[in-house]
């Protein structure tokens, strides 16, 4: 029988993050029924003095590093190495948080594997002990049952043909799906970045401003495996720019000749000489706009919001500034298309007018101005701050942060919020507008007692507008073309239901059972409509987030269907 290597370790100190190993002279007497693939954590280090190997058995530093590279993942190791330099006090918490971060990302990945139409999985076999996925190449992948609306990190490991994997990147590599290697690298980065985000958290407090609520969202997207993936960002840059790390960010200003810019609305930033000034994120200035000159001695101090590239001007009453960031965060490269700038003012004015028909239940943060230098890499949008629509004593909370609140733990409060969200969004859909109402775009106004009273919607770049529906209500269609305009019923309903129900409401509820209870209570008070009938019957749409990352050449959004918690026989 072949010799195996045994690993011995003790809890790390701040500056010790390489695992040592020694060759074993005899194999383990205990037979194993499966192989367990667990990457080494940088928190595990050299053995205690009592177990110190003899000098002859002591491996070289090169051997240690080689073994660490074989058994762990590049992002975890590189984050640890950089933390040792830039913030050594975070090392113990970062290392301790890696297992939890792996489970959180693996849970999201497993959700995608179970529920999305991946062509490499031929069928799915539920059983009393979990779910077995049959792969096209004959292998079998087994794991626990997956709740499409569950947000708890419920998957510690899954098993592929007798080998258990607790790291999502290792699993994706072993699956050998097309484009899986690139996705595995993103998963690796997502784990390391999530562990870093969790390591840098203060004691629980009571946010007072919207930006403080946004910086309270630590784990990112509740269902995306790349929930915290930020390739291209060093640890120092994450600490300097990530909202969950609570920095102040200094936006640079690039002055561009007015005749070379496209401006929509009233642009507030101009030089005395007439040149247009465009706010630029410091990451973008350093990594992308290397040839652009930042105006000396000027800048805008701002608080980063949950999207990272949108920031709240730190000046009291200041606007929100959406900057171009040519980096892939979660799913997409976050630059700003010329089309979005061209349509910004028209879409803002149109949606504000339509929202006025909703009896004050929905406010739109108006786009004040938008500008581009005719490139997605150098553009910005300025819009109203959501607090503009809050009265004395009211709070404005991003819906993505609701899961962190006491209110969201109350079934009656969840039902009340669900009723408000469905009332507003279904009425708006009937009028002819489908919102992309995910937890980042949608905010709720809470009364002094904590009751949900109104909604606020921001970032209008990805709504859908139906001229046919507008015409039925005598509403003139805006002078727009392109991807914002469609009369396709499936497209309109997917846009809304896939963001609001399977995304926002599902994440707020945290499970199929809780979502089903909230929906069942809320829909009793809603007027019947074809859209509501579609919502109540059959499966619900959700973005196939895993398949989209494995289809980099695919045409935009790909959709999956997940069980409807209101459907007869659903386990909710």
PyMOL commands that set and color helices and strands:
alter all, ss='L'
color gray80, all
select helices_A, chain A and resi 49-51+55-57+61-71+74-86+88-115+168-175+180-199+210-214+235-241+243-245+258-260+282-287+338-358+386-389+399-404+407-409+411-431+467-472+489-509+512-523+530-536+545-549
alter helices_A, ss='H'
color red, helices_A
select strands_A, chain A and resi 5-7+21-23+35-37+121-127+130-135+140-143+158-160+163-165+248-256+262-265+276-280+300-304+310-313+320-323+325-329+332-334+362-364+367-372+379-383+395-398+433-434+442-446+452-457+464-465+540-543+559-562
alter strands_A, ss='S'
color yellow, strands_A
deselect
rebuild
show_as cartoon
